[in-house]
Amino acid sequence: MNHGNFDRVLGAIASQPPGLITDRFCAAAASGLSTPGVSVALAGTSASLETIFATPEASNGDTLQADLGEGPSFDAHRLGWPIIVENLSRDSTWPAFSRAATDHGLRAMFAFPLRSGAMKLGALTLSRPVAGGLDPQLYTDALIYARLGLDLLLTNTATDAPDVALEQIFTVGADSALIHQATGMVSVQLGAGLTEALALLRAHAYASNQSLSSLAQDVVARRTRLD
Amino acid sequence: MVTNPTECNCRPEAGTPQGFEHGSGQASTKNVDELLDTPTDSLPQGERQLLDAFVELADTLVEDFDLVDFLCGLTERVVALEIAAEVGILLVDEGGVLQFIAASHERTQMLELFQVEHDEGPCQDCFTTGEPVSVPNLADTDERWPLFTTKALALGFRSVQAVPLRLRGTVLGAMNLFLTEPGGITTQGLAVVQAMADIATIGVLQQRELHRAHTVEGQLQSALQSRIGIEQAKGIVAEQGQMDPDAAFDLLRLYARTNNRKLLDVARAVIDGTTAASDLTV
Protein backbone atom coordinates (compact mmCIF):
# COMPACT_ATOMS: atom_id res chain seq x y z
CA MET A 1 0.00 0.00 0.00
CA ASN A 2 1.20 3.49 -0.77
CA HIS A 3 1.62 5.64 2.33
CA GLY A 4 3.57 8.41 0.60
CA ASN A 5 3.24 11.22 3.11
CA PHE A 6 3.39 8.93 6.12
CA ASP A 7 6.53 7.25 4.88
CA ARG A 8 8.22 10.58 4.42
CA VAL A 9 7.41 11.75 7.94
CA LEU A 10 8.28 8.38 9.48
CA GLY A 11 11.57 8.52 7.58
CA ALA A 12 12.29 11.92 9.11
CA ILE A 13 11.71 10.53 12.60
CA ALA A 14 13.78 7.41 11.86
CA SER A 15 16.71 9.53 10.65
CA GLN A 16 16.99 11.42 13.96
CA PRO A 17 19.89 10.43 16.23
CA PRO A 18 19.17 7.48 18.53
CA GLY A 19 17.35 8.31 21.72
CA LEU A 20 13.88 8.38 23.20
CA ILE A 21 11.22 8.13 20.54
CA THR A 22 9.49 11.18 22.00
CA ASP A 23 12.69 13.24 21.58
CA ARG A 24 13.15 12.03 18.02
CA PHE A 25 9.53 12.85 17.25
CA CYS A 26 9.93 16.41 18.57
CA ALA A 27 13.27 16.96 16.82
CA ALA A 28 11.93 15.70 13.49
CA ALA A 29 8.83 17.88 13.77
CA ALA A 30 10.79 20.98 14.81
CA SER A 31 13.16 20.68 11.90
CA GLY A 32 10.72 19.35 9.29
CA LEU A 33 7.99 21.89 10.03
CA SER A 34 10.36 24.81 10.76
CA THR A 35 8.74 25.31 14.15
CA PRO A 36 11.25 25.35 17.02
CA GLY A 37 8.42 24.90 19.52
CA VAL A 38 6.84 21.44 19.41
CA SER A 39 4.66 20.19 22.21
CA VAL A 40 2.35 17.23 22.73
CA ALA A 41 -0.13 17.75 25.54
CA LEU A 42 -2.65 15.42 27.09
CA ALA A 43 -6.06 16.47 28.35
CA GLY A 44 -6.49 15.89 32.05
CA THR A 45 -9.61 15.67 34.11
CA SER A 46 -9.90 19.44 34.34
CA ALA A 47 -10.16 21.76 31.35
CA SER A 48 -6.38 22.05 31.30
CA LEU A 49 -3.78 20.30 29.16
CA GLU A 50 -0.65 18.69 30.53
CA THR A 51 2.50 18.72 28.41
CA ILE A 52 3.81 15.18 28.02
CA PHE A 53 6.80 15.83 25.77
CA ALA A 54 8.08 18.96 24.06
CA THR A 55 11.08 20.88 22.81
CA PRO A 56 12.46 23.51 25.25
CA GLU A 57 11.26 26.26 22.89
CA ALA A 58 7.65 25.19 23.52
CA SER A 59 7.72 25.72 27.26
CA ASN A 60 6.73 29.41 27.34
CA GLY A 61 3.66 28.83 25.20
CA ASP A 62 2.60 25.81 27.23
CA THR A 63 3.16 27.46 30.59
CA LEU A 64 1.33 30.65 29.64
CA GLN A 65 -1.68 28.72 28.39
CA ALA A 66 -1.79 26.65 31.56
CA ASP A 67 -1.47 29.76 33.76
CA LEU A 68 -4.02 31.82 31.87
CA GLY A 69 -6.40 29.01 31.03
CA GLU A 70 -6.74 29.96 27.39
CA GLY A 71 -4.92 29.61 24.09
CA PRO A 72 -4.82 27.83 20.76
CA SER A 73 -3.94 24.37 22.16
CA PHE A 74 -6.97 24.44 24.48
CA ASP A 75 -9.25 25.43 21.62
CA ALA A 76 -7.85 22.85 19.19
CA HIS A 77 -8.48 20.14 21.76
CA ARG A 78 -11.92 21.39 22.77
CA LEU A 79 -13.22 22.11 19.27
CA GLY A 80 -11.51 19.19 17.54
CA TRP A 81 -10.06 21.07 14.60
CA PRO A 82 -6.79 22.86 13.82
CA ILE A 83 -6.25 26.38 15.13
CA ILE A 84 -3.90 28.46 13.00
CA VAL A 85 -2.55 31.73 14.43
CA GLU A 86 -0.29 33.43 11.92
CA ASN A 87 0.39 36.50 14.01
CA LEU A 88 -0.13 36.47 17.77
CA SER A 89 0.58 40.19 18.08
CA ARG A 90 -2.58 40.86 16.07
CA ASP A 91 -4.74 38.21 17.68
CA SER A 92 -7.79 39.08 19.76
CA THR A 93 -9.16 35.56 20.38
CA TRP A 94 -7.23 35.11 23.64
CA PRO A 95 -6.43 38.66 24.84
CA ALA A 96 -4.38 37.70 27.88
CA PHE A 97 -2.52 34.81 26.31
CA SER A 98 -1.68 36.51 23.03
CA ARG A 99 -0.23 39.56 24.74
CA ALA A 100 1.85 37.47 27.13
CA ALA A 101 3.05 35.12 24.38
CA THR A 102 4.05 38.06 22.20
CA ASP A 103 5.99 39.49 25.15
CA HIS A 104 7.83 36.17 25.35
CA GLY A 105 8.82 36.37 21.70
CA LEU A 106 6.26 34.02 20.19
CA ARG A 107 4.68 35.13 16.93
CA ALA A 108 2.95 32.19 15.21
CA MET A 109 1.24 29.14 16.71
CA PHE A 110 -0.44 26.16 15.08
CA ALA A 111 -2.40 23.77 17.27
CA PHE A 112 -3.78 20.44 16.04
CA PRO A 113 -6.19 18.22 17.95
CA LEU A 114 -5.06 14.72 18.87
CA ARG A 115 -8.27 12.88 18.18
CA SER A 116 -9.64 9.70 16.75
CA GLY A 117 -13.36 9.93 16.17
CA ALA A 118 -15.02 10.59 19.51
CA MET A 119 -11.74 10.14 21.36
CA LYS A 120 -10.10 13.50 22.11
CA LEU A 121 -6.75 13.15 23.79
CA GLY A 122 -5.12 16.57 23.64
CA ALA A 123 -3.18 18.70 21.18
CA LEU A 124 0.02 19.00 19.17
CA THR A 125 1.18 22.60 19.29
CA LEU A 126 3.80 24.16 17.03
CA SER A 127 5.23 27.62 17.59
CA ARG A 128 7.62 30.03 15.91
CA PRO A 129 9.31 33.30 16.85
CA VAL A 130 8.35 34.75 13.45
CA ALA A 131 4.90 35.54 12.08
CA GLY A 132 3.51 33.66 9.08
CA GLY A 133 1.44 30.66 8.10
CA LEU A 134 2.15 27.01 7.38
CA ASP A 135 2.47 26.31 3.69
CA PRO A 136 0.23 23.51 2.37
CA GLN A 137 2.91 20.82 2.40
CA LEU A 138 3.88 21.61 5.98
CA TYR A 139 0.22 21.75 6.97
CA THR A 140 -0.20 18.20 5.62
CA ASP A 141 2.88 17.07 7.48
CA ALA A 142 1.63 18.72 10.66
CA LEU A 143 -1.61 16.73 10.38
CA ILE A 144 0.50 13.59 10.08
CA TYR A 145 2.62 14.53 13.09
CA ALA A 146 -0.62 15.04 15.01
CA ARG A 147 -1.76 11.54 14.09
CA LEU A 148 1.61 10.09 15.05
CA GLY A 149 1.58 12.11 18.27
CA LEU A 150 -1.70 10.45 19.18
CA ASP A 151 -0.13 7.03 18.55
CA LEU A 152 2.79 8.02 20.73
CA LEU A 153 0.55 9.09 23.61
CA LEU A 154 -1.34 5.80 23.42
CA THR A 155 1.93 3.91 23.39
CA ASN A 156 3.19 5.78 26.44
CA THR A 157 0.09 4.98 28.38
CA ALA A 158 0.03 1.37 27.21
CA THR A 159 3.61 0.22 27.29
CA ASP A 160 6.81 1.25 28.95
CA ALA A 161 9.14 0.24 26.16
CA PRO A 162 11.09 3.21 24.81
CA ASP A 163 12.78 1.23 22.05
CA VAL A 164 9.84 -0.41 20.30
CA ALA A 165 9.98 -0.33 16.51
CA LEU A 166 8.49 2.69 14.78
CA GLU A 167 6.06 0.46 12.90
CA GLN A 168 4.79 -0.87 16.20
CA ILE A 169 4.06 2.61 17.51
CA PHE A 170 2.79 4.27 14.38
CA THR A 171 0.00 2.26 12.89
CA VAL A 172 -1.19 3.43 9.52
CA GLY A 173 -3.37 1.22 7.42
CA ALA A 174 -6.49 0.73 5.44
CA ASP A 175 -7.95 -1.59 8.05
CA SER A 176 -8.56 1.33 10.34
CA ALA A 177 -12.34 0.84 10.23
CA LEU A 178 -11.87 -2.53 11.90
CA ILE A 179 -9.58 -0.99 14.50
CA HIS A 180 -12.21 1.59 15.42
CA GLN A 181 -14.95 -1.05 15.57
CA ALA A 182 -12.74 -3.27 17.73
CA THR A 183 -12.04 -0.29 20.00
CA GLY A 184 -15.77 0.16 20.54
CA MET A 185 -16.29 -3.54 21.20
CA VAL A 186 -13.42 -3.77 23.68
CA SER A 187 -14.66 -0.69 25.52
CA VAL A 188 -17.91 -2.57 26.18
CA GLN A 189 -16.05 -5.75 27.17
CA LEU A 190 -13.96 -3.80 29.67
CA GLY A 191 -16.59 -1.32 30.77
CA ALA A 192 -13.98 1.34 29.94
CA GLY A 193 -13.63 4.38 27.72
CA LEU A 194 -12.47 4.30 24.10
CA THR A 195 -8.99 5.59 24.95
CA GLU A 196 -8.36 2.86 27.48
CA ALA A 197 -9.77 0.26 25.08
CA LEU A 198 -7.51 1.34 22.22
CA ALA A 199 -4.45 1.56 24.48
CA LEU A 200 -5.16 -1.97 25.66
CA LEU A 201 -5.64 -3.26 22.13
CA ARG A 202 -2.29 -1.78 21.17
CA ALA A 203 -0.55 -3.21 24.21
CA HIS A 204 -2.10 -6.62 23.56
CA ALA A 205 -1.03 -6.55 19.90
CA TYR A 206 2.48 -5.62 20.96
CA ALA A 207 2.67 -8.29 23.67
CA SER A 208 1.34 -11.00 21.37
CA ASN A 209 3.59 -9.90 18.51
CA GLN A 210 0.62 -9.30 16.26
CA SER A 211 -0.28 -6.33 14.12
CA LEU A 212 -3.01 -4.09 15.47
CA SER A 213 -5.02 -4.68 12.28
CA SER A 214 -4.99 -8.44 12.62
CA LEU A 215 -5.89 -8.27 16.31
CA ALA A 216 -8.76 -5.92 15.45
CA GLN A 217 -9.92 -8.39 12.83
CA ASP A 218 -9.96 -11.17 15.45
CA VAL A 219 -11.87 -9.00 17.91
CA VAL A 220 -14.53 -8.00 15.37
CA ALA A 221 -14.88 -11.63 14.23
CA ARG A 222 -15.27 -12.57 17.93
CA ARG A 223 -12.28 -14.87 17.87
CA THR A 224 -10.58 -12.80 20.58
CA ARG A 225 -11.93 -11.01 23.63
CA LEU A 226 -9.90 -8.69 25.84
CA ASP A 227 -11.80 -9.00 29.08
CA MET B 1 -35.70 -6.00 18.32
CA VAL B 2 -34.80 -7.50 15.00
CA THR B 3 -33.75 -5.21 12.25
CA ASN B 4 -33.96 -5.83 8.61
CA PRO B 5 -30.77 -4.48 7.05
CA THR B 6 -32.35 -4.10 3.65
CA GLU B 7 -34.96 -1.85 5.15
CA CYS B 8 -32.33 0.69 6.08
CA ASN B 9 -31.17 1.03 2.56
CA CYS B 10 -34.52 2.27 1.41
CA ARG B 11 -34.93 5.97 1.62
CA PRO B 12 -38.17 6.78 3.38
CA GLU B 13 -39.96 8.68 0.66
CA ALA B 14 -42.98 10.01 2.44
CA GLY B 15 -42.70 12.45 5.29
CA THR B 16 -39.01 13.19 4.84
CA PRO B 17 -37.94 16.52 6.30
CA GLN B 18 -37.58 17.89 2.81
CA GLY B 19 -41.23 17.16 2.18
CA PHE B 20 -40.50 17.05 -1.50
CA GLU B 21 -43.72 15.81 -3.02
CA HIS B 22 -43.55 14.63 -6.55
CA GLY B 23 -46.40 15.09 -8.98
CA SER B 24 -47.76 12.63 -11.46
CA GLY B 25 -44.40 12.38 -13.14
CA GLN B 26 -45.91 12.94 -16.56
CA ALA B 27 -44.72 16.41 -17.29
CA SER B 28 -41.09 16.17 -18.36
CA THR B 29 -40.78 12.52 -19.20
CA LYS B 30 -39.37 13.13 -22.63
CA ASN B 31 -36.52 15.37 -21.52
CA VAL B 32 -35.50 13.08 -18.74
CA ASP B 33 -35.68 10.16 -21.13
CA GLU B 34 -33.07 11.84 -23.26
CA LEU B 35 -31.02 12.73 -20.24
CA LEU B 36 -30.96 9.41 -18.49
CA ASP B 37 -31.42 6.93 -21.29
CA THR B 38 -33.48 4.70 -19.04
CA PRO B 39 -36.77 2.88 -19.66
CA THR B 40 -39.75 5.21 -19.78
CA ASP B 41 -41.60 3.71 -16.84
CA SER B 42 -38.74 4.40 -14.43
CA LEU B 43 -38.33 8.02 -15.41
CA PRO B 44 -40.51 9.87 -12.93
CA GLN B 45 -38.75 8.05 -10.10
CA GLY B 46 -35.34 8.87 -11.57
CA GLU B 47 -36.20 12.48 -12.06
CA ARG B 48 -37.51 12.76 -8.54
CA GLN B 49 -34.40 11.18 -7.07
CA LEU B 50 -32.20 13.60 -8.97
CA LEU B 51 -34.27 16.55 -7.84
CA ASP B 52 -34.28 15.23 -4.27
CA ALA B 53 -30.51 15.11 -4.30
CA PHE B 54 -30.33 18.74 -5.39
CA VAL B 55 -32.94 19.81 -2.85
CA GLU B 56 -31.04 18.01 -0.10
CA LEU B 57 -27.83 19.68 -1.18
CA ALA B 58 -29.48 23.08 -1.06
CA ASP B 59 -30.67 22.28 2.47
CA THR B 60 -27.14 21.61 3.59
CA LEU B 61 -26.13 25.12 2.65
CA VAL B 62 -28.52 26.64 5.16
CA GLU B 63 -28.93 24.02 7.88
CA ASP B 64 -26.82 21.81 10.09
CA PHE B 65 -26.25 18.54 8.40
CA ASP B 66 -24.62 15.23 9.01
CA LEU B 67 -22.01 14.52 6.36
CA VAL B 68 -21.86 10.73 6.64
CA ASP B 69 -25.62 10.44 6.59
CA PHE B 70 -25.77 12.86 3.67
CA LEU B 71 -23.22 10.85 1.65
CA CYS B 72 -24.93 7.54 2.47
CA GLY B 73 -28.19 9.06 1.22
CA LEU B 74 -26.49 10.29 -1.92
CA THR B 75 -25.09 6.84 -2.73
CA GLU B 76 -28.54 5.35 -2.09
CA ARG B 77 -30.00 7.79 -4.58
CA VAL B 78 -27.59 6.55 -7.24
CA VAL B 79 -28.77 3.01 -6.48
CA ALA B 80 -32.40 4.12 -6.59
CA LEU B 81 -31.76 5.63 -10.02
CA GLU B 82 -30.89 2.08 -11.06
CA ILE B 83 -27.49 3.18 -12.28
CA ALA B 84 -25.65 0.68 -10.05
CA ALA B 85 -26.34 -2.03 -7.49
CA GLU B 86 -23.96 -0.66 -4.87
CA VAL B 87 -22.12 2.64 -4.53
CA GLY B 88 -19.32 3.73 -2.23
CA ILE B 89 -17.36 6.94 -1.59
CA LEU B 90 -13.76 7.30 -0.44
CA LEU B 91 -11.90 10.44 0.63
CA VAL B 92 -8.15 10.94 0.78
CA ASP B 93 -6.61 11.37 4.23
CA GLU B 94 -3.65 13.49 5.28
CA GLY B 95 -1.29 10.67 4.39
CA GLY B 96 -2.53 10.56 0.80
CA VAL B 97 -4.34 7.27 1.49
CA LEU B 98 -7.97 6.76 0.49
CA GLN B 99 -10.35 6.09 3.36
CA PHE B 100 -13.92 4.88 3.30
CA ILE B 101 -16.55 7.46 4.24
CA ALA B 102 -19.95 6.23 3.03
CA ALA B 103 -21.76 3.67 0.92
CA SER B 104 -25.21 2.59 -0.14
CA HIS B 105 -24.62 -0.72 1.65
CA GLU B 106 -22.28 -1.21 4.57
CA ARG B 107 -20.79 -4.32 2.99
CA THR B 108 -19.53 -2.16 0.10
CA GLN B 109 -16.98 -0.86 2.60
CA MET B 110 -15.13 -4.18 2.50
CA LEU B 111 -14.62 -4.10 -1.27
CA GLU B 112 -13.57 -0.45 -1.12
CA LEU B 113 -11.01 -1.09 1.59
CA PHE B 114 -9.75 -4.15 -0.27
CA GLN B 115 -8.71 -1.89 -3.16
CA VAL B 116 -6.90 0.50 -0.84
CA GLU B 117 -5.18 -2.28 1.05
CA HIS B 118 -3.91 -3.97 -2.09
CA ASP B 119 -3.24 -0.71 -3.88
CA GLU B 120 -5.08 -1.78 -7.00
CA GLY B 121 -8.47 -1.41 -8.60
CA PRO B 122 -10.51 1.08 -10.61
CA CYS B 123 -10.99 3.30 -7.60
CA GLN B 124 -7.24 3.66 -7.03
CA ASP B 125 -6.66 4.34 -10.73
CA CYS B 126 -9.44 6.92 -10.82
CA PHE B 127 -8.00 8.68 -7.79
CA THR B 128 -4.45 8.62 -9.14
CA THR B 129 -5.35 9.88 -12.62
CA GLY B 130 -8.28 12.11 -11.64
CA GLU B 131 -10.24 10.65 -14.56
CA PRO B 132 -13.28 8.36 -14.60
CA VAL B 133 -12.46 4.67 -14.97
CA SER B 134 -15.00 2.48 -16.78
CA VAL B 135 -14.89 -1.29 -16.60
CA PRO B 136 -17.83 -2.53 -18.68
CA ASN B 137 -16.92 -6.17 -18.19
CA LEU B 138 -14.87 -7.18 -15.17
CA ALA B 139 -14.34 -10.68 -16.54
CA ASP B 140 -12.19 -9.17 -19.30
CA THR B 141 -9.84 -7.31 -16.97
CA ASP B 142 -7.97 -10.05 -15.10
CA GLU B 143 -4.58 -8.69 -15.93
CA ARG B 144 -5.16 -5.12 -14.87
CA TRP B 145 -6.23 -5.71 -11.26
CA PRO B 146 -5.94 -9.44 -10.58
CA LEU B 147 -6.77 -9.33 -6.87
CA PHE B 148 -9.59 -6.83 -7.09
CA THR B 149 -11.21 -8.50 -10.10
CA THR B 150 -11.29 -11.92 -8.45
CA LYS B 151 -12.82 -10.42 -5.32
CA ALA B 152 -15.43 -8.33 -7.13
CA LEU B 153 -16.50 -11.22 -9.37
CA ALA B 154 -16.81 -13.48 -6.35
CA LEU B 155 -19.14 -10.94 -4.75
CA GLY B 156 -21.36 -11.06 -7.84
CA PHE B 157 -20.30 -7.84 -9.57
CA ARG B 158 -19.79 -7.81 -13.33
CA SER B 159 -19.06 -4.19 -14.09
CA VAL B 160 -17.47 -1.25 -12.28
CA GLN B 161 -17.35 2.51 -12.72
CA ALA B 162 -15.27 5.00 -10.75
CA VAL B 163 -15.56 8.80 -10.92
CA PRO B 164 -13.36 11.32 -9.12
CA LEU B 165 -14.43 13.78 -6.43
CA ARG B 166 -12.76 16.86 -7.85
CA LEU B 167 -12.12 20.35 -6.62
CA ARG B 168 -10.53 22.49 -9.31
CA GLY B 169 -7.18 20.80 -9.90
CA THR B 170 -7.31 18.55 -6.85
CA VAL B 171 -8.79 15.09 -6.48
CA LEU B 172 -10.34 14.63 -3.04
CA GLY B 173 -11.50 11.05 -3.45
CA ALA B 174 -13.63 8.85 -5.65
CA MET B 175 -17.14 7.47 -6.02
CA ASN B 176 -17.37 3.84 -7.07
CA LEU B 177 -20.27 2.06 -8.68
CA PHE B 178 -20.62 -1.69 -8.69
CA LEU B 179 -23.02 -3.30 -11.20
CA THR B 180 -24.28 -6.87 -11.20
CA GLU B 181 -24.63 -6.96 -14.99
CA PRO B 182 -21.88 -6.47 -17.58
CA GLY B 183 -22.14 -3.51 -19.93
CA GLY B 184 -21.26 -0.60 -17.67
CA ILE B 185 -23.19 2.64 -17.51
CA THR B 186 -24.27 4.89 -20.38
CA THR B 187 -22.60 8.16 -21.27
CA GLN B 188 -25.65 9.97 -19.93
CA GLY B 189 -25.56 7.88 -16.78
CA LEU B 190 -21.93 8.81 -16.35
CA ALA B 191 -22.80 12.50 -16.53
CA VAL B 192 -25.39 12.02 -13.78
CA VAL B 193 -22.91 10.09 -11.65
CA GLN B 194 -20.22 12.74 -12.08
CA ALA B 195 -22.77 15.36 -11.04
CA MET B 196 -23.55 13.27 -7.94
CA ALA B 197 -19.82 13.02 -7.19
CA ASP B 198 -19.58 16.80 -7.50
CA ILE B 199 -22.50 17.15 -5.08
CA ALA B 200 -20.61 14.88 -2.68
CA THR B 201 -17.55 17.15 -2.98
CA ILE B 202 -19.62 20.23 -2.23
CA GLY B 203 -21.16 18.41 0.74
CA VAL B 204 -17.73 17.62 2.15
CA LEU B 205 -16.67 21.24 1.78
CA GLN B 206 -19.90 22.62 3.24
CA GLN B 207 -19.62 21.29 6.74
CA ARG B 208 -20.54 24.27 8.81
CA GLU B 209 -18.57 23.45 11.91
CA LEU B 210 -15.38 23.54 9.89
CA HIS B 211 -15.20 27.18 9.05
CA ARG B 212 -12.10 27.51 11.14
CA ALA B 213 -10.31 24.51 9.73
CA HIS B 214 -8.95 26.83 7.04
CA THR B 215 -8.05 24.26 4.45
CA VAL B 216 -9.67 21.62 2.29
CA GLU B 217 -7.40 19.12 3.98
CA GLY B 218 -8.63 20.13 7.39
CA GLN B 219 -12.18 19.58 6.15
CA LEU B 220 -11.36 16.19 4.66
CA GLN B 221 -9.74 15.15 7.90
CA SER B 222 -12.69 16.26 9.97
CA ALA B 223 -15.04 14.43 7.60
CA LEU B 224 -13.05 11.26 8.11
CA GLN B 225 -13.05 11.84 11.88
CA SER B 226 -16.83 11.76 11.91
CA ARG B 227 -16.69 8.42 10.09
CA ILE B 228 -14.26 7.12 12.73
CA GLY B 229 -16.71 8.12 15.47
CA ILE B 230 -19.40 6.12 13.71
CA GLU B 231 -17.12 3.08 13.44
CA GLN B 232 -16.47 3.31 17.19
CA ALA B 233 -20.20 3.51 17.87
CA LYS B 234 -20.79 0.54 15.55
CA GLY B 235 -18.37 -1.50 17.66
CA ILE B 236 -20.13 -0.53 20.89
CA VAL B 237 -23.59 -1.38 19.56
CA ALA B 238 -22.29 -4.62 18.00
CA GLU B 239 -20.92 -5.76 21.35
CA GLN B 240 -23.86 -4.60 23.44
CA GLY B 241 -26.40 -6.13 21.10
CA GLN B 242 -24.26 -9.11 20.01
CA MET B 243 -24.63 -8.39 16.32
CA ASP B 244 -22.17 -7.76 13.51
CA PRO B 245 -20.97 -4.17 12.92
CA ASP B 246 -22.86 -3.78 9.64
CA ALA B 247 -26.13 -4.64 11.39
CA ALA B 248 -25.15 -2.20 14.15
CA PHE B 249 -24.73 0.54 11.55
CA ASP B 250 -28.10 -0.19 9.99
CA LEU B 251 -29.69 -0.03 13.43
CA LEU B 252 -27.98 3.28 14.27
CA ARG B 253 -29.01 4.80 11.00
CA LEU B 254 -32.58 3.56 11.06
CA TYR B 255 -32.95 4.84 14.63
CA ALA B 256 -31.51 8.23 13.68
CA ARG B 257 -33.86 8.56 10.73
CA THR B 258 -36.95 7.34 12.48
CA ASN B 259 -36.37 9.71 15.36
CA ASN B 260 -35.32 12.57 13.11
CA ARG B 261 -31.89 12.79 14.71
CA LYS B 262 -28.47 13.14 13.17
CA LEU B 263 -26.51 9.93 12.77
CA LEU B 264 -23.46 11.53 14.36
CA ASP B 265 -25.49 12.66 17.39
CA VAL B 266 -26.82 9.14 17.92
CA ALA B 267 -23.27 7.80 17.57
CA ARG B 268 -22.08 10.30 20.19
CA ALA B 269 -24.88 9.30 22.56
CA VAL B 270 -23.86 5.65 22.18
CA ILE B 271 -20.22 6.50 22.86
CA ASP B 272 -20.89 8.65 25.93
CA GLY B 273 -23.18 5.93 27.27
CA THR B 274 -26.45 7.87 27.31
CA THR B 275 -27.91 5.55 24.67
CA ALA B 276 -27.42 1.77 24.62
CA ALA B 277 -28.09 -0.76 21.88
CA SER B 278 -31.29 -1.75 23.68
CA ASP B 279 -32.53 1.85 23.41
CA LEU B 280 -32.23 1.85 19.64
CA THR B 281 -35.72 0.61 19.03
CA VAL B 282 -37.68 2.10 16.21
Chai-1 contact restraints between the chains, C-beta under 6 A:
chainA,res_idxA,chainB,res_idxB,connection_type,confidence,min_distance_angstrom,max_distance_angstrom,comment,restraint_id
A,M1,B,D119,contact,1.0,0.0,6.0,A-B,restraint_1
A,N2,B,D119,contact,1.0,0.0,6.0,A-B,restraint_2
A,H3,B,G95,contact,1.0,0.0,6.0,A-B,restraint_3
A,G4,B,G96,contact,1.0,0.0,6.0,A-B,restraint_4
A,N5,B,G95,contact,1.0,0.0,6.0,A-B,restraint_5
A,N5,B,G96,contact,1.0,0.0,6.0,A-B,restraint_6
A,F6,B,G95,contact,1.0,0.0,6.0,A-B,restraint_7
A,W81,B,A213,contact,1.0,0.0,6.0,A-B,restraint_8
A,W81,B,S222,contact,1.0,0.0,6.0,A-B,restraint_9
A,P82,B,A213,contact,1.0,0.0,6.0,A-B,restraint_10
A,P82,B,G218,contact,1.0,0.0,6.0,A-B,restraint_11
A,I84,B,H214,contact,1.0,0.0,6.0,A-B,restraint_12
A,S116,B,I228,contact,1.0,0.0,6.0,A-B,restraint_13
A,G117,B,Q225,contact,1.0,0.0,6.0,A-B,restraint_14
A,G117,B,I228,contact,1.0,0.0,6.0,A-B,restraint_15
A,G117,B,G229,contact,1.0,0.0,6.0,A-B,restraint_16
A,G117,B,Q232,contact,1.0,0.0,6.0,A-B,restraint_17
A,A118,B,G229,contact,1.0,0.0,6.0,A-B,restraint_18
A,A118,B,Q232,contact,1.0,0.0,6.0,A-B,restraint_19
A,A118,B,I271,contact,1.0,0.0,6.0,A-B,restraint_20
A,T140,B,E94,contact,1.0,0.0,6.0,A-B,restraint_21
A,L143,B,E94,contact,1.0,0.0,6.0,A-B,restraint_22
A,I144,B,E94,contact,1.0,0.0,6.0,A-B,restraint_23
A,A174,B,L113,contact,1.0,0.0,6.0,A-B,restraint_24
A,A174,B,V116,contact,1.0,0.0,6.0,A-B,restraint_25
A,A174,B,E117,contact,1.0,0.0,6.0,A-B,restraint_26
A,A177,B,E231,contact,1.0,0.0,6.0,A-B,restraint_27
A,H180,B,I228,contact,1.0,0.0,6.0,A-B,restraint_28
A,H180,B,E231,contact,1.0,0.0,6.0,A-B,restraint_29
A,H180,B,Q232,contact,1.0,0.0,6.0,A-B,restraint_30
A,Q181,B,E231,contact,1.0,0.0,6.0,A-B,restraint_31
A,Q181,B,K234,contact,1.0,0.0,6.0,A-B,restraint_32
A,Q181,B,G235,contact,1.0,0.0,6.0,A-B,restraint_33
A,Q181,B,P245,contact,1.0,0.0,6.0,A-B,restraint_34
A,T183,B,Q232,contact,1.0,0.0,6.0,A-B,restraint_35
A,G184,B,Q232,contact,1.0,0.0,6.0,A-B,restraint_36
A,G184,B,G235,contact,1.0,0.0,6.0,A-B,restraint_37
A,G184,B,I236,contact,1.0,0.0,6.0,A-B,restraint_38
A,M185,B,G235,contact,1.0,0.0,6.0,A-B,restraint_39
A,M185,B,E239,contact,1.0,0.0,6.0,A-B,restraint_40
A,V188,B,I236,contact,1.0,0.0,6.0,A-B,restraint_41
A,V188,B,E239,contact,1.0,0.0,6.0,A-B,restraint_42
A,V188,B,Q240,contact,1.0,0.0,6.0,A-B,restraint_43
A,L194,B,Q232,contact,1.0,0.0,6.0,A-B,restraint_44
